[in-house]
Amino acid sequence: MDLPPKLKAITLTHVRYRRGDHLGHFLAWISLVPVFISLGGFVSHFLFRRELQGIFFGVGLVISQFINEFIKTTVEQARPETCTMLEACDSHGWPSSHSQFMFFFATYFSLMGCKGIGFWFGLRSRWVLNLLHWSLAVVTMYSRVYLGYHTVVQVFAGALLGVVVGGSWFWVVNSVLFPYFPVIEESVLGRWLCVKDTSHIPDVLKFEYDNARAARKKNLEGVKSD
């Protein structure tokens, strides 16, 4: 009887931790933050916001992951010995993609804050947001070592690469691509997808709030006049 071929799992949400380890349980959820950001954050952002800054932010994260995968398959550095228990030995460990993702995200987000782009809660609150995403980046990096998926060197390599790629992509978007944002907005595809750029508006939340109220009042006045 022929044995079935060895199976390979999709590890997108497959994170193992020691039974009864409450810290490990918490860190397992933390290590899924990149998934939540990708699927929940950027997908919902495109569906409901259509902001060019956010779209190119997401594109940069995809590019960063391709770079990570290229380096991993080129270097082919093994994961730590705990990979056997975690059933993760069939993938490479250097650099850590989770660390790279989170540090790219934190770097790009902080640079957006420095330029006052997309802060719907006001610039005075940006330090709170910076503290949140940098904390998540560091804890995610720690979780990958604690859970046994990566070595310390692998997560620091991912973090460094994330910072470099994140900073470089921010420069590309806001120095090279930014002048073309109006062209993208006015293109046939841009108008069809309703993409827009509000990075020139200091407080987007207040701007949209005021315009929504004004439109509602105008609509009510039109109804009453009829």
N, C-alpha and C positions, 0 to 999 in steps of 0.2 A: 504494500500500500504506500503510495507516494505521500510524503508529508507536505502539508500546505506551505506555500512560501512565507517567509518571515514578514510579518505585518509591520507597517510604519504608521505611527499616530500623527495626527495634526495637533501640534502642541500649543495652538493659539490660546486656549483656555484650560490647558491641562497642566495644573501645578500641584505637585505633591508636597506634603508636610508630614511630620511625625505625629501619629495618633496621640492625642492628649496634650500636644504642645500648643498652648493657646497663643503664644507669641508667633509660632510658626504659622498658625491658622490666620492670624492677623496679617502677617507678612505675605502669605500666599495671595490674599485679596489685594494687598498693595501692589504686588507684582503684576496684577491684571490691570492696573491703572492705564498703561499704554493702550490696551484694548478698548477700555471705556472712552478714552480721549479720541481714539481713531473712529470707532463706530458710533459712539454717542455724541461726541463733541463736533467733529468735523462733518459728519454726515448730516446731522441736524442743522449745523451752521449753513451748509450749502442749501438745504431744503428751505430754510426759513429766513436766512439773512442775505445770501448771495453777495457777500462782500469780497471784493477782489483781494484785499489784504489777507483775509482768512483763507480764501481759496489757494493763494500762492503759499501761504503758511503750510497748508495741508500737502500741497505738491512737494514742498521742501522736505517734509517728513518722509514722504514716499521715496524721494531721491536718496535721502539719508539711509533708509533701510536697504535700498539697492546697493549703496556703497558698502554698507555693513556686510551684506551677504557676499559681495564680491571679495572683500578682504577675508572673510571667514573661509570661503572655499579655496582661496589662494594660499593662505597661511596654513590652514588645516590644523590648528592647535586644538588638542583634545580638551574636553571638559575635565573637572576634577574626578577622582576615583568614585565619588558618590553618585556619579551619573548612572552606574549600574543599577543601584537601588531606585533611582528616579526614572529609569528607562529612557534616558536622554543621551546615551553614548553615540547614537547614530547621527548626531549633529555636532558642529564645531563650537568652540567656546570663546575664541578671541577675534574681535572684541565683543563684549556683551551688547546685544541689540537692545535690551531693555534699558540699560544705562545710557546708551547712545540716544535712544528715542527721548527719554526724559530730560536729558541735559540739552539736547537740541531744542526741545519744547521750552525749557526754562530760559535758555539763552535768547531765543527768538522773542519770547513773551516779554522778557525784561527790556530788550532793545525797543520793542514796540512801546513799552511804558516810558522809556527815556524820550521817545519822540512824541508821546501823547497820542498814540494811534489806538483807536478801538477801546478806550477806557470808559465804559458806560457808567461807571460809578464815580467818576471824577478823578482828577490827577492826585488829589490828596489821599486817596485810598489805595494808590498803586503799591505802596510798600507792603500792605496787607496781602495783596495778590502775589507780589514777588516772594514774600515769606512762604506763602502757601505752596507755590509750584517748585521753589528750590528745595523746600522741606520734603515734598513728595519725591523729587529727583534723588535726594540723598537717601531717603528711606527705601526707595525702590532699589537703588544700588546695593544697599546693605542687605535687602531681602534676598537678592540673588546669590550672595555669598552664604548667608545664614541657611538658606534652604538647600544649598549644595549644588546649585546649577553652574556656578562660576567661581573662579579664584579671585583674589583681591586684585591681582594684576589685570585680569580680564575685564572687571567692572570699571577700573580706573581708566583703562584704555578706551572703553566705550564712552565713558564720561568725557574724556578729553576730545575724542573724535566728535562727539555730539556738540560740544562747545565750538569747536573749529568750524564744523559744517554749518551749524546754526548761525554763527556770526557771519560766515561767508555768504550764505544764502540770503540773509537779511540785507546785506550790502547789495547783492545782485538785484533783489526785488525792489529796493527803495532807491537805488542809484541808476540801474540799467533799465529795469522794466517799468518803473513808475511813470516815466514820461509817456508811455504807451497806454496807460490806464484809460484815458479818455477815448482813445481809438478802439480799445476793447469794448468799452461801454457802448459806443455808438455803432459797433459792427452789427451785422445781421444776427450772428450767433449771440452776441452779448445782449442785444435787445430782446431776442427770443427767450433767452434764459433769465432776463431781468437782472443781470449782474450790475453791481454798482460799486463806487468807491466813496466812502464817507470819511476817509482819513484826514481830510482837510477841515472837518468839523470838530471843534474842541470838545464838545460834550454831546455825543450822539444820542444818548438816552433822553436828555432834555430836549434836543432838537426834534426827535421823533415824537416825543410826548406832546410838545406844543403843536406840532403839525397835525397830529391825530385829533387833538381836541378842537383845533380850528376847523378841520374837515367835518367833524361831527356836528359842530355848531352851525356850519354853513348848510349841512344837509338838513338839520332840524328846521332851520329858517326857511329853506326851500319847501319843506313839507307843509309848514304853517301857511306860507304864502299861497299854496295851492288850495 
